[in-house]
Amino acid sequence: MGDHVSAIDHGDDRQVVDTLCDTVDRWAARHIDARAIDRAGRIPPQVLAALAELGLFGLPIPGSYGGGGLPLAAVCRVISTLARHDRSVATTVGLHVGLGTRPLVAFGGEALCARHLPLLAAGKRIAAFAATESEAGSDLSAIRTTATRTDAERIRIEGEKIYVTNGALASVFTVVAATPSMGGASRGHSLILVERDDRGVAIGNEEHKLGLRGSSTTPLRLDGVEVGTDRVIGLAGAGMRHLRHVLSWGRTVMAAGCVGAAETALSFAVEHVTTRRQFGRPLAQLEVVREQIATMAALTRAMSAIVAQTAAVEEDHEALAVRSTSAKVFCSEAAWEVADLAVQLHGGAGFIEETGLPLVLRDARITRIFEGANDVLCAHLGAMELTSPPARRIVGDPDADHLAARIGERRRELLDLHGIRILSRQRLLHGLGRLVVLREACDAAAAGARTDGTPEARRLAAAFIDLAGRRAAAFLEDPPPIAQTIAISDAAYARPRP
Amino acid sequence: MQTQTDPTLDARVVAVIAQLTAVKAGDIKPRDRLREDLGMDSVSSMELISLLAEELDLDVDVEEALQVTTVDGAIELVKRRVAARAPRACAVK
């Protein structure tokens, strides 16, 4: 474990995390070449070794296993710092400390943790997480990978996973499998630790991707892999329950990566508009440019706030589930919006790879899809808002409180009109979920500004809450009639395809 | 028309649960708890009642649906609502 992270257990945490982030920032500026990583399609071994030396693979792993024992908030700040320099590196480390090792840290038995966590904390082994299958993407209940008992102490796993982040690097995989013969009364899924060297494990070829090309993504085949029942992480049959917590963690870490990407895109844009002259003056002085820069700055600050507010409820699993989902949706979309605006402000130069900006845009795209496609997550957030709305405190910002009150009215209106059947009205659930995301982002922005206390922070929060209010208006009313939508989409489906 | 003793209602409830979980219909028992035994969460257990209400044209209060915690409970609720609907259906005729 690197000295930088082991120091966390002592002294003032906040100060130590600040120092760590500064160290990571300076190191990354010197040693990470994002465009070279993108071109090569891999992270150089010496960069991975240095990340391990810095202690970054052990950030949240308990000190008793050689990790830094950092809280989620600190992990997020480090991942955000890495993402400012390269998203592939941030994703490799973020997946390892999030979905990769969180199952073991949160639910693993002592023997399993003792065997694996020290090597994972030291970065001598990399962790991956394998849930997605060809027929089970957003719908994880469709998972077909199955683990069955062969005797009292052994289980046999059959199945094939796809899009496994860190696949080619990992030695340890947390596999989500149906376990119908295990768990006693519980007959859902289980999380099972599989090692790369287990007989029957096969790692497929690297996928060729739009972005995050330096981050490994492979299939994982499990062809009759026999392991001991002691490889089950947590309770057998309780995999989906465990998964909800693990995903909450992973989504928060991923949202933190989006913050770093947005900061980089904003920085690119500011550099360009303050140096590029058109119409006899710097672009920065044009009103429309100022407006776009202000939007980017307000979004980026709100992203940072929602990640901080989400990480702050790490111990409250229910609150973390709602906030992390909102943070993931909000930050992935805001990062895309900020990167897209940065490209636009660059004019033609924004389309040229040499500027580095297209890479930021390409890398940002996947976050709206992986760890839960945003539209599916929004429908889920809408359903949660209807069945078990999270308790909300008045945040003291009149506009944020007003928006929250209007969303509450919309919720009651939907329930009165549709009753329980609202749970089957996807478009309405999705719209309500979109409102939840905006409400959570506004609340976080308001709270962040209050904590910060500076006039600039208050201005940024006010600008964001105003923007969110305008965007919310579209979802506070019913969408166009479904019959019209069905007719148009049916016509599109029926059209001959080239 | 389905009645309170219609066994197809039981099968229909079980089929929808199987659709929402990874558990095969044949492995689902009446006393199974939706969350602890079948891995459902608060949303999917409400979605179950919603899908049944939609399919069987039932009026179900959200509060009533929230009380359902077992397979048996879901079957009972559906039967109760089907029975409550019956006189209205006759009156329409």
Interface residues (C-beta under 8 A of the other chain):
Chain A: S141 A142 I143 A178 P180 A185 S186 R187 G188 H189 G237 A238 G239 M240 R241 R244 H380 A383 M384 L386 T387 S388 L415 G419 I420 R421 I422 L423 S424
Chain B: L20 T21 A22 V23 K24 D27 D32 R33 R35 E36 D37 L38 G39 D41 S42 V43 S44 M46 E47 I49 S50 L51 A53 E54 D59 V60 D61 V62 A65 L66
